[in-house]
Amino acid sequence: TITIGASGDTITIPSGATITNSGTATGFGGITEADEWRVTSNFSGDAAPIASNWERNDTEFDKIGTGMTESSGVFTFPSTGIWLITAQATFSNNTGNCHYNGLIIRNTVNNGGAWNGRSSGEGSVARPTSNNYYTQVAVKVIFDVTDTSNYKSSLQVYHQESNSITYGSSTSQATGVTFIRLGDT
C-alpha cells in the first residue's frame, strides 16, 4: 500500500495528467445510494401521506447502499447529501370522469412538524364508455438533505372524486418513488 498525503490533505493533479488504475479503485464518487419503493395494493380516495402497503422494489433490483427507511409512508434518508426524488402514480375511476388526480412529493425539514409540497402534478380521467381509463402522473424534485433526523419525504395523492383509484402493484412501479443520492451537500 502506498499512501500519498495524509488524511484531510488536498492532492492536486495538473490538467492533462493521466491516472491509470489496473486494479479496483474505491472512493472516487459515483452513485452511493439508490432505492426504489412501491405501493403494492390499490386504494380509493385521498392520502396524505400514502401510509400503507409500501415495499422496496424486489423485482430485479434491491438497492445501492444502505437504502431508505420507511415508516407509515414517511421516508428517512440514510445519509446527508443532494438527493433526486422521482415519483409516479397511476389513477383510474370506474364510475365516471375525474377532472383531476394529483400526486405531490412532500418534504419536511423539522421531522414532520410541517410538510411542504415540493413537486406536484395532475392528470384527468375521461370515461366515455364503461371501460376503465387510466392516467399516470410523474413528478420529481431535488432535496438538499443536511440532517437525516429532521429531513424526510413522503407522497400525497388527492382526487376530484372520492372513488378514484390509485393503483398499486407488487411487481412494477405503478405507484412509487425512487431516491438517488447525487452527491455531497
C-alpha distance (Angstrom), angle and dihedral (degrees) to the residues before:
residue distance angle dihedral
T1 . . .
I2 3.77 . .
T3 3.79 118.0 .
I4 3.78 118.5 -158.6
G5 3.78 113.2 -162.9
A6 3.77 127.0 -18.6
S7 3.77 131.2 -80.7
G8 3.78 108.7 -67.9
D9 3.82 94.6 20.1
T10 3.79 120.4 130.2
I11 3.78 115.7 -132.8
T12 3.81 116.0 -160.2
I13 3.78 120.4 -152.7
P14 3.80 113.6 -164.6
S15 3.80 120.0 -118.5
G16 3.78 111.1 -90.7
A17 3.82 93.9 27.1
T18 3.79 117.3 132.8
I19 3.78 124.6 -139.3
T20 3.80 115.6 -162.7
N21 3.77 124.5 -165.8
S22 3.78 120.1 -170.7
G23 3.81 93.8 180.0
T24 3.78 137.1 36.0
A25 3.78 119.3 -49.6
T26 3.79 123.4 -162.1
G27 3.78 134.4 -172.1
F28 3.79 96.1 39.1
G29 3.78 100.0 122.8
G30 3.75 126.2 -104.1
I31 3.76 125.8 134.9
T32 3.79 109.6 -37.0
E33 3.83 97.6 175.0
A34 3.82 131.4 34.2
D35 3.78 124.6 153.6
E36 3.80 135.4 167.5
W37 3.81 128.3 -160.4
R38 3.80 131.3 -176.9
V39 3.79 140.5 -170.3
T40 3.81 109.0 -114.6
S41 3.83 101.9 -161.5
N42 3.80 137.7 47.4
F43 3.80 117.9 -111.7
S44 3.81 137.1 180.0
G45 3.77 129.3 -131.5
D46 3.77 135.6 14.9
A47 3.80 125.5 -33.5
A48 3.80 128.2 -171.6
P49 2.96 98.7 -159.1
I50 3.78 112.9 7.1
A51 3.79 90.2 -121.5
S52 3.80 107.1 -179.7
N53 3.80 146.9 42.8
W54 3.81 96.3 38.1
E55 3.79 122.3 154.1
R56 3.78 134.1 171.8
N57 3.80 113.0 -110.5
D58 3.80 105.9 -90.7
T59 3.81 97.5 169.0
E60 3.82 107.7 103.0
F61 3.81 92.1 -35.5
D62 3.79 137.8 63.3
K63 3.80 112.2 173.0
I64 3.77 142.5 -74.5
G65 3.78 114.0 -116.4
T66 3.78 125.5 -11.0
G67 3.80 96.2 -32.9
M68 3.77 133.0 -147.2
T69 3.79 125.3 -59.7
E70 3.83 117.2 -133.2
S71 3.80 126.6 -160.5
S72 3.84 121.6 169.6
G73 3.80 90.0 -23.4
V74 3.80 95.6 -49.7
F75 3.80 115.0 120.1
T76 3.81 122.3 -150.0
F77 3.80 120.6 -158.4
P78 3.82 119.1 -126.0
S79 3.81 93.6 -144.8
T80 3.77 142.6 7.2
G81 3.81 119.0 -96.3
I82 3.75 145.0 96.9
W83 3.82 107.3 -52.3
L84 3.80 130.2 -166.0
I85 3.81 111.0 -148.2
T86 3.81 119.0 -167.8
A87 3.79 124.4 178.0
Q88 3.77 138.9 176.2
A89 3.79 136.7 -172.7
T90 3.81 131.8 -166.5
F91 3.81 117.1 -145.6
S92 3.80 138.1 -173.1
N93 3.77 139.5 165.5
N94 3.82 119.1 -146.2
T95 3.79 96.6 -166.4
G96 3.80 108.6 43.2
N97 3.77 148.5 -40.8
C98 3.77 121.1 -33.3
H99 3.79 113.7 -163.6
Y100 3.78 95.0 -160.9
N101 3.79 138.9 19.7
G102 3.78 112.9 175.4
L103 3.79 138.8 -160.8
I104 3.81 124.8 -165.9
I105 3.80 131.9 -173.9
R106 3.81 104.2 -144.8
N107 3.79 124.2 -163.2
T108 3.79 132.7 -170.9
V109 3.80 128.9 -162.9
N110 3.83 95.2 -173.0
N111 3.83 103.1 54.8
G112 3.81 94.4 -91.1
G113 3.80 98.2 -42.2
A114 3.80 86.9 123.0
W115 3.80 129.4 7.8
N116 3.79 120.3 -152.8
G117 3.78 124.9 -161.6
R118 3.81 104.0 -127.9
S119 3.80 101.6 172.3
S120 3.79 129.2 16.0
G121 3.77 141.0 172.0
E122 3.78 139.4 174.7
G123 3.78 137.1 -152.4
S124 3.80 131.1 -175.0
V125 3.79 130.6 -138.6
A126 3.80 118.4 -145.3
R127 3.80 113.3 -167.4
P128 3.82 107.8 -166.5
T129 3.83 93.0 163.0
S130 3.79 136.6 23.5
N131 3.81 91.1 -89.2
N132 3.78 120.3 104.4
Y133 3.79 115.7 -102.1
Y134 3.78 124.4 -164.5
T135 3.77 142.1 -159.0
Q136 3.77 130.2 -169.1
V137 3.79 125.9 -152.6
A138 3.82 123.6 -160.8
V139 3.81 126.1 -169.9
K140 3.80 136.2 172.4
V141 3.79 140.4 -172.7
I142 3.81 139.5 175.2
F143 3.81 113.6 -126.9
D144 3.82 123.4 -165.7
V145 3.81 101.7 -145.7
T146 3.80 108.3 -162.6
D147 3.83 97.4 160.4
T148 3.82 123.0 35.4
S149 3.82 93.1 -162.8
N150 3.81 95.4 58.5
Y151 3.83 106.9 22.2
K152 3.82 110.7 82.3
S153 3.79 139.5 150.5
S154 3.81 138.7 -144.5
L155 3.81 141.1 168.0
Q156 3.80 128.5 -116.9
V157 3.81 128.9 -166.3
Y158 3.80 127.0 -167.2
H159 3.81 134.8 176.5
Q160 3.77 141.9 -165.3
E161 3.83 89.4 -132.4
S162 3.82 120.1 47.6
N163 3.82 92.1 -143.7
S164 3.82 93.5 59.0
I165 3.79 112.8 123.4
T166 3.80 128.9 -131.4
Y167 3.79 107.5 -155.3
G168 3.78 124.8 -133.7
S169 3.79 133.0 -173.8
S170 3.78 136.3 -174.8
T171 3.83 92.0 -149.1
S172 3.83 105.1 41.4
Q173 3.79 142.6 29.2
A174 3.82 97.9 -100.1
T175 3.80 87.3 142.6
G176 3.77 118.2 5.1
V177 3.77 151.5 106.9
T178 3.81 136.6 -112.6
F179 3.81 125.2 -155.0
I180 3.83 121.1 -163.1
R181 3.79 123.4 177.0
L182 3.80 106.1 -139.3
G183 3.79 99.3 -175.1
D184 3.78 147.6 -56.9
T185 3.77 122.3 -35.9
